[in-house]
Amino acid sequence: MDEPSVSPHRVTQLLEQWSHGDDAALAELTPLVYKELRRLAHRHMGGERRDHTLQTTALVNEAYLRLAGQTNPSWQDRAHFFAVAARAMRQILVNYAKSQGSQKRGGGAIKVELGEAALVSQEQSKEIVDLHEALERLATLDARKAQVVELKYFGGLNYDEMAEVLKISRVTARRDWEFSKVWLYTELHAD
């Protein structure tokens, strides 16, 4: 049986309280956002290939530790928190993928640990780095469209949530996503 969902308003209240130094709010918030982060990561990973080996738990744990470890966070609301979480997940994946590539070439880069169960194949590492580089190029052309991709792909946000974070309409969020998918596909398959 599914657990009842938590009001987004309650999460926003707890984020505001935490931003003002209330550690009790963080204690109450932790299980609420952790469950949501796992749901988003699981939904995202569900769309991946069968042989995808990255464990969502390791990714969520690392992202959450980075978010919870911030001193004096200034969360605007629930959507802002999950946007920052999406960026953290992206950076974790990119750092891990780059360290895998460096290790393969014998480089002396510091290995990014995601836990012993978090393995990304060499092929997946290359795909993550390629996507990151394409997103960087997209950001130079249109930063908002790159943010839409980050929120959707790495954060699992829906159009309403993306619109809330970026202060745009739902229709604009959808259009930006559709454009960005085509643009990224073209960039990634230019060979």
N, C-alpha and C positions, 0 to 999 in steps of 0.2 A: 504494500500500500504506500502510495506517495505521501511524503511529508508535506504539510501545508506550507505554501510559499510565504516568505517574509515580505512585509510591505517595503517597497523601495524607499518610502518616506522614513521608515524606521532606520533603515541602513544609513540614509543621509543624516538623520539626527545623530546617530552613533559616530559617524565620521566627523561631524562638526564637534561633538563633545571630545573625541579623541584629539582633534586638531588643537583644542584648547587645553590639552594636558590631562584629560580624564582617563586614567589607566583602566578604570572599571568599564568604561565604554569600549576600550580595545578588547577587554576580556569577553564582553558580550558580543562584540562585532566579529571576532575571530571565527567562530564556527559558522556564522551566517555568510560571510564573504568567502570563506574557504569552500563551503559547499557549492556556492555559485561559481567560483573559479574552477572547481573540479567539473561541474556540469558543463561549463563553457569549453573547457579543454577537452573533455570527453566528446562533446558534440563535434568539436573541431577535428579531433583525432579520428572520429568515426568516419569522416569523409576521406581519410587517407587510404593509401594502398594497404592490402592485407599484410605485406611484409614490413610495414612501418614498425620500427622497433623502439622508438622513443616512448618511454613510459610517462603518461600524463601526470601521475602522482609526483614524479621527480620534478617535472617542469613546474607544476603548481606549487610544490613546496619551496623551490628556489625562488620563484617570483614572489610568493607570499613573504618569505623571509626578508627579501629586499624591501618590500613595501612596509612591513611591520617594523623594520629596523630604522626607518626614517625618523629623525628627530624633528619635532615641530612640523608635521605634515600639514598642508593647507588644502584639504579636499573641499572642492566646491559642492559636490554631491556624489551620489552613487555612480552616476554615469562617468563622472570625472575619475573616480577611483578605478573603475574598470578600464577606462582609457589608458591610465597610467599602468595598470596591470598588463594590458595588451602590449604596451611598449616594452615593459620589463621582460615579458615572455619572448618577444621578438629578439631583444638584445641577448638574452640567455641562449636562445637557439643559434643565433649568429655567432656568438663567442664560442660556443661549443663546436659548431661546424668548422669555424676557422681553426680552432685548436686541433681538430681531427685532421684537417688538411695539412697543417704545419707538422704534426706528428708523422704523417705519412711521408713527408718530404725530408724528415730528419731535423726539422727546425727545433729550436730550443724554447719554443713558446711555453708559457705556463698553461698547464692543462686545466680546463674548467670542469669541475666535478659536479655532476647532476645526480650522483648516487650510483651505486653499482648496477642497478637495474636499468639505468638510462643509457641506452646505446643507440647511436645514430649511425647508420651504415655510411660508407664513404660516398655512395651515390646520393644519399639523402643530404649529407653534409654539403656536397657541391650544389644541390638544388636550393638549399637554404641560403647559401652564400650568393648564388646567382640571383635569387629572388630579392635578397637584401640590396644587392648592387643595382638591380633594376628599379627597386623602390626609391633608392637614392637618386637615380636619374629622373624618375617621375616627380620626385619632390622638388627638383630644380625647375621643372616645367610647371607643376601645379601642386603646391604643398598640401592643399586640402584633399585632393584626390589620393595622394599618398597616405594621408591620415585615415581616409575612409578604408583603404585596403588594410592598413594596420589594425584598425578597430574591428573590421569584419573577419579578416583572416587569422590574426593572432589573438584577438580578444573575443571573437565569437559574438560581437554585438549585433543586434538586429537593426533594421533601418530606423526605427523610432529611437533607439538608444544612440545610434550614431548621430542622428539629427540633433538630439538633446546635447550631446557632448560638443558638437561642432557649431551649434547654434544656426542650423540650416533646416530647411524643410525635409520631410521624409522623402518627397519626390526627388529633391536634389541629391540626397544621400544615395538613393537607388540609382539615379542617373550617373553619379560619380562612380559608383561601384561597377555598373555595366561598362562604362567607358574604360575604367582602369583595368578590368579583366581583359578586355580586348587589347588594350595597349600593352599590358604585361605579357600576354600570350605572344604578341608580335615581337616584343623585345627578347623574350626568352627563346623563341624559335626562329630567330633571324637567320640562322645558318641554313 
